[in-house]
Amino acid sequence: TQLLEQSPQFLSIQEGENLTVYCNSSSVFSSLQWYRQEPGEGPVLLVTVVTGGEVKKLKRLTFQFGDARKDSSLHITAAQPGDTGLYLCAVPNFGNEKLTFGTGTRLTIIP
Amino acid sequence: EPEVTQTPSHQVTQMGQEVILRCVPISNHLYFYWYRQILGQKVEFLVSFYNNEISEKSEIFDDQFSVERPDGSNFTLKIRSTKLEDSAMYFCASRSSGNPTDTQYFGPGTRLTVL
């Protein structure tokens, strides 16, 4: 069973600050995805990273896949209240591509 | 933009009752999934469905659970005799192809409350 540990579990910061959240595992993955989930809604895909060391940017969000493809980070620059939500990393299982989700980081941006 | 829809949004039932949760996946998608999320816990895989049969199921998906695609559009999850611990958000998801990096689209979920 692949275990994805996310840290921190909770993060509350002021608007305009920068932050980084992490997704770690002892397993090697062919790809890793980040989702954001808002209350009362399902997870929404933000990005998929595939190559070790890959960096992808989505506006103020920067995603990096670890060189060894065991971990990933999400960095948010100048956080906005609209960034508030539950951030989940997930890995697809080769074959039927079910997703195994991480434990999640609940982010709150204080105006 | 096409989306996955789920009904009802909230279902309250008595322990021991049967419930059916309904999903309409995106129309040209071929792979279908159910996940659940107990309050405060992580999203957990329940079952995947492809070509009109279950392709994989988790330990959670015991004999009390079943899935069905009764027509070309709906995908249902049935719990025969609900237990208190079945209370959770249930998410349906669909995907168009077998490409491992293809996007899985999630519905808004059904909140199941078992009393």
Interface residues (C-beta under 8 A of the other chain):
Chain A: S30 S31 Q37 G40 E41 G42 P43 V44 L45 T48 V50 L88 A90 P92 F94 G95 N96 E97 K98 L99 T100 F101 G102 T103 G104
Chain B: V4 Y31 Y33 Y35 K42 V43 E44 F45 S48 Y50 S55 E56 F91 A93 R95 G98 P100 T101 D102 T103 Q104 Y105 F106 G107 P108 G109
